[in-house]
């Protein structure tokens, strides 16, 4: 197995906007080359997990030669109902 920078792989997995967090990425030797297993926390509960998986698999194959991707998905949890929307729009700087 050739050397792959796991932190670069982790950052590449944010290629899909539906990914909120990447936990425990682990490279392994697959039957056909390099595989990756990781747990993803999605940004919203109804994100299209198939689309997320396909996008990440394509990015990892093209950038790092990772040909097998095993992703577990976690729900982001409930949206807090304590948001004070009376303060107006909050924008990213």
C-alpha positions as CSV (number, residue, x, y, z in Angstrom):
1,X,0.0,0.0,0.0
2,X,1.4,3.4,-1.0
3,X,1.6,6.1,1.7
4,X,-1.5,8.3,1.9
5,X,-1.8,11.5,4.1
6,X,-4.9,10.6,6.2
7,X,-5.4,14.3,7.1
8,X,-5.5,15.3,3.5
9,X,-8.0,12.5,2.9
10,X,-10.1,13.8,5.8
11,X,-10.1,17.3,4.4
12,X,-11.0,16.0,0.9
13,X,-14.1,14.3,2.4
14,X,-15.6,17.7,3.0
15,X,-16.0,18.0,-0.8
16,X,-19.7,17.4,-0.3
17,X,-21.7,20.2,1.5
18,X,-23.7,17.5,3.2
19,X,-20.7,16.5,5.4
20,X,-20.5,18.2,8.8
21,X,-17.8,16.0,10.4
22,X,-15.4,13.2,9.5
23,X,-14.6,10.8,12.4
24,X,-12.1,7.9,12.7
25,X,-10.9,7.7,9.1
26,X,-8.9,4.5,8.7
27,X,-7.0,3.2,5.7
28,X,-6.8,-0.5,5.0
29,X,-5.5,-2.9,2.3
30,X,-8.5,-4.0,0.2
31,X,-8.7,-6.8,-2.2
32,X,-8.1,-4.4,-5.1
33,X,-5.8,-1.8,-3.5
34,X,-6.5,0.8,-0.8
35,X,-9.7,1.1,1.2
36,X,-11.0,3.7,3.6
37,X,-13.5,3.4,6.4
38,X,-14.9,6.4,8.3
39,X,-17.9,7.7,10.1
40,X,-19.5,10.9,8.7
41,X,-21.9,13.2,10.5
42,X,-24.2,14.7,8.0
43,X,-25.2,18.4,8.0
44,X,-28.9,17.8,7.9
45,X,-31.0,14.7,8.6
46,X,-32.4,14.4,5.1
47,X,-29.2,14.6,3.2
48,X,-28.9,12.2,0.2
49,X,-26.4,9.7,1.6
50,X,-26.0,7.9,-1.7
51,X,-25.0,11.2,-3.3
52,X,-22.6,12.0,-0.4
53,X,-21.0,8.5,-0.7
54,X,-20.7,8.7,-4.5
55,X,-19.1,12.2,-4.4
56,X,-16.6,11.2,-1.7
57,X,-15.7,7.9,-3.4
58,X,-15.0,9.8,-6.7
59,X,-12.8,12.4,-5.0
60,X,-10.9,9.8,-3.0
61,X,-10.3,7.6,-6.1
62,X,-9.2,10.5,-8.2
63,X,-6.9,12.3,-5.7
64,X,-5.6,9.4,-3.6
65,X,-6.1,6.1,-5.5
66,X,-8.5,4.9,-2.8
67,X,-10.8,2.4,-4.6
68,X,-13.0,1.1,-1.8
69,X,-14.9,3.4,0.6
70,X,-16.9,2.2,3.6
71,X,-18.8,5.1,5.2
72,X,-21.1,5.0,8.2
73,X,-23.5,7.9,8.6
74,X,-24.5,9.7,11.8
75,X,-27.5,12.0,12.1
76,X,-26.5,15.6,13.1
77,X,-29.0,15.5,16.0
78,X,-32.0,17.7,16.6
79,X,-32.0,21.3,15.5
80,X,-32.1,23.4,18.7
81,X,-35.5,25.2,19.2
82,X,-33.8,27.9,21.3
83,X,-32.6,29.9,18.3
84,X,-33.4,33.6,18.7
85,X,-34.3,34.6,15.2
86,X,-35.4,38.1,16.3
87,X,-31.7,39.2,16.2
88,X,-31.8,39.2,12.4
89,X,-29.7,37.4,9.8
90,X,-26.3,36.1,10.9
91,X,-23.7,36.1,8.1
92,X,-20.4,34.4,7.8
93,X,-17.5,36.9,7.7
